[in-house]
Amino acid sequence: MKQNLFLSLALMLSSFDVALFGQTDSQVRSRIEGTDRPVLPPQATGEGTAAQKGKDSPDVSTSDTGAQRPVQLKENGISSFFGYNTKYFYRSNPLAQSGTLKQQATGMWTNTFFAGSGLGVFETGDAVITPYIGASWTINDYIEGGLDAFNYNSAGAYALLLTQFGNGWSVRAGVSYSADSSTVNDTEDYKEYYPNIGVLKSTVLNDSTTGIFDASIGSHNAESDTLGLTTSDIKELSSIEYAASYALNYEIFKFVIIPKYRISYKTYSKGTNNGRDDLSHDAGIKIDYPIADSLKISAYYDYSNRNSNVSIPNYDYKSYDFGISIGLNARF
């Protein structure tokens, strides 16, 4: 209890630094905790594969085992993909602060470059196995609200083994690396290694709708030196995360409408976070429109809610985003 009271007092005192330095350690910490990680492209999770499509779809590629191959991959050898995504959106609570829904609302502009490779397609029994590797770089800019001191860049990399079965299930196991660096201060604020396993099930509901269930468990092995307290452990943002989601892909004319709900539970055991548990809900809808085979424009809305069992300090927060994005994805 004394530890939590000390942490709360220190976080309140640090708020006086805003006028002088433009950001506080607690705000950087909250922003880090409010960032979703890791984000893998659909090619490396199974969501972008033929398993989503009906049996009559021209994109379905079935192996000799009966399992469906990833349509992004060649039958033999290495298949690579790269892409670029630019997104402009409104965020109601960019620093993931507790209290009212609107906390220093801002507009954000992000630009992501990513690339990856499928290292062959291997058939064993009734399954198709594909190893993946990939990396990404994202530039995150707060363009309104006077929050440009929080601008940061994110680097990511992953290695993944994806196994797909003919009944629509896929299983994956891998590890990813994420790191955030401050654009203004040129410092690394956060890094983590995230070993994880997951399952995905695609179900064709009718000619135009596919349901996608995803569940995962992983360990966020994190380090951050932005916590600003002598009692803090640089690893105290580490956690075990259990997550599940369900989405619908509904095609109408050339539009793809994707409502999605995700729930996650995180448990912490390091430093001042020892004994902390968070339950988060995310609900949203995205509408994709393909401009060309490798180019699409999207509009989306997403709402997030986190509840923590710790009351001092208060880690609860709510936030919503809405905006547009343009994505380019090429394969070779």
N, C-alpha and C positions, 0 to 999 in steps of 0.2 A: 504493500500500500504506500509506504514512504517513497519507494522507487517511482511509482506512478505519479505521486504528488510532485516530486522533484522534476520529473519529465514535463508535466503540465506547466509548472512555473517557468521552466527554462524555455519552453515553446512560446509562452506568452511574452516573456522578456525579449525574445529574439525578434518579435514583430516590430520593435522600435527601430530595427536596422533597415526597414524597407525604404524609408526616405533617403537614407544615405547610400545604400548599396543596390536598391532595386529589387532584391529578392532575399529571402531568409532560408536558412537551412531547413526549417520545418516545411516551408512551402515547396522547396525542391524535393524533399522527402515525399510529401503528399503527391506531387506531380508524378514522381517515379512510381509510387504505389498505385496510382490511377491509370497507369499505362498497361494495356493488354500485351502480354507476351506469352510464347513466341507466336509469330504469324508466319505460317508456311503457305506458299502458293498452293492452289488446289491440285496441281500436278503431283505434289508430293504427299497428299493425304488420301487420295482416292476419290475426292469429291469431283475432280475434273475428268473422271474416266468414263468409259462406256457403261459402267455398271449403273449409272444414273438413267440410262436411256432405255426406251422400250425395245422389245425384240425386233421390231420392224424398222428401227432407226438405221439409216445408212452408215452411221458412225460406229456401230457396234462391231468389234473385232473379237471373235471367239477363238480361243486356242484349242489345240487338240484335246486338252484335258477337260474342256467344258467351261473353264474359268474365262472371264472376260479380261482381255488385255487392256492396259491403259492406251487410249487412242492417241495420246501424245507421243508414243514411243514407236521406234522402228521394231521390226521383228527380230533383228539381230544388231549387235554392236551398241555403241553409245549414242543416245539421243539427247540433244541439248535444247534448252529453251531460255529465252531472256525476255525482259519486259520493262515497261516504264508505266508508272501510275501517278497522275497528278490529281490532288483532291483539295477542294475549297469548301469549307464548312463552318458553321456556327457551333460553338461549344458553350454550354451554359455554365459549366463549372470546371474550367481547364486545370485548376490546381487541386482538384479532388478534395475540397475543403468541406468540413461539416457545417451544419446550419441550414439556412434557407437554400432553395434550389438554385438561385442565381448567385454565384460567387465569382465576381470579376469576369463576367461573360466576355467572350472574345471571338473574333474570326480567326481561323487557322488555315494555313496553306501548307500542305505536305507534298513532297516529291520523292518517289521511291523508285530506285533502280534495282532490279534483281536478275539473277541468272542461276541456272542449275542444270544438272544432267541426270538422266536415267542411265545407269551403268549396265545396261543389258536387260534382257527379259529371260527368266529361267523358269522352266516348267517342271514341277515335281508333283506327281500324283494328280490330284484334282485342283492344284493351286498354281498361280503365276506369281513369282517372286521378283521384285525389282528393287535394287539398291538406288538411293538418290543422294546427291550432294548438292548444296546450293549456298548462295550468299546474297545479301541485300544491303542497301545503303539508303537511308531516309533522311531528308532535310525537313525539320519541323519548325515552322515559323509562326509566331503569334503576331498577327498583322493588325490587330485592333486592341484597345483596352490598356495600352501602355505596358504590355507584358513582354516586350521584345527582349528584356534581360533574361528571360527563361528560354529563349530559342536554343534548340539542341539538335544534334545529329545522332542517328541511331545506326549501329552496325549489327548485322546478324549473319549467322552461318549455321548450317545443320548437316547432319548425316543421318540417313533414315533407311530402314529396310521395310518395304511394303509387301505384304502377302495378300493376294486377292483370290477369292473363291468363286465358283460358279453360281452359288446361291445368293450372291449380292453382298456377302460379308467381306470385309477386309480387316487385316490386323497389321499394326505398325509398331515399330520400336526404334527409338533413335535418341539422339542428343543434339541440342541446339545451344548456341552461344549468342548472347545479346549484350550490347554495351551502349550506354548513352554518354555523350560528351557535350559540354557546354560550348555553344558557339561564341559567346561573349568572353568567357574566362579561359577557353581552350583547356579545360580540365575534364578528366573522366569522372562523371558523377556516379556511375553505376555499371556493374557488369554481373552476369550470371551465366552459369551452366545449368541446363535443364534436361536431364535424362528423363524420358517419358515413354509410356506405352499407351496404345489406344486401339479401339475397335470402331468400325463404321459399317452401317448397314443401309443400303439403298433399296427402296421398295417402289416399284412402279405401281402407282395407285390407279391411274387411267392413262389414256393416250396423251394427255397434256400435263400430268402432274406426277412428280416423283417425291417421295418422302425420304429424308436423310437423317438417320440417327447416329450420333457420335458420342463416345465416352472415352475419358482418358484419366490417367493418374501420372503425376510427375513430381519431381523434387527440384524446386528453385534454389540452387546453391548460389546465393547472391553475396556481393560485397559492395559497400558504399561508404565513402568517407565524407559524405555531406550531412551526416546526422547532427554534428555540431555539439554533442554533449560528451563530457568526459566519461560518463557512465555507459555510453553506448558501445555496442559491439558492432564492428564493421560488417558482421555477417547477420545482423538481427533482422534484415528483410528477407532472409531465407525462409522458405515455407514448403510444406507438402500440399499439393493442390489436387482435388478430385473435381472433375467437371463432366457435364453431360449437356448435349444440345439436341434440338430437333428442328429441322427446317423443311419447308415445302418449296419445290421448284415448279412453278406453274407457268406454262408457256401459252401465250395468247397472241396471235399474229406473229410479229417479230419480237415482242416484248417477253422478258422472263421476270416474273414477280416472285420474290423470295422472302417470305416472312420467316423469322427465326427466333427461337428462345433458347437461352443458355443459362445454366445454373452452375455455380462453382463454390466449393468449400475449401478454405485455406486454414491450415493450422501452423502456428509459429512456436519456436522453442528456444530462440537465441536472445540474449541480452534483455533489454526492457520489454521485448515482445514475447518473452516466455509466458506461455499460457494463453496467448491471444488466439482467437478463432474468428474468421470472417466468413460470412455467407453473402454471396453476390448474385444478383439477377440482371440479365441483359435481355432486352426484347427489342426487336427492330424489324424493319422491312426495307428491302432494296428492290429497285426496278432497273433491270439491264436492258439496253437497246444496242444491238450490234450494228455498227456503221459499216464494218467490213469483217472479213473472216478473222482478222487479228486485232481489230480495234472496236471498242465498245464504250458507250457513255452510260453512266449510272446516276441515279438519284436515290438517296436513302435517308432514313430516320432511325435513330437508335437511342434507347433509354437505358441507363445503368443505375443500379441501386446496391449499396453495400451496407451491411449491418455487422457490427463487431460486438463481441462480448465484453470489450474494454470500454469503460465510460470515461476514464481520465487517463490520457486525453481522449477526445471523441474522434474515432476513426470512421464513423458513419458518414456517408455522403450520397448525394443524388446528382445526376447529370444527364443531359440529353444533347445529342448532335443531330444536325440535319445539313445536307449539302449535296454536292455533285462531284463526280470524278470521271476522268477519262483514262482508259487503260489500253496499253499496247502490249500484245503478247505474241511473240514469234517463236517458231520451232525450226530446228534444222538437224 
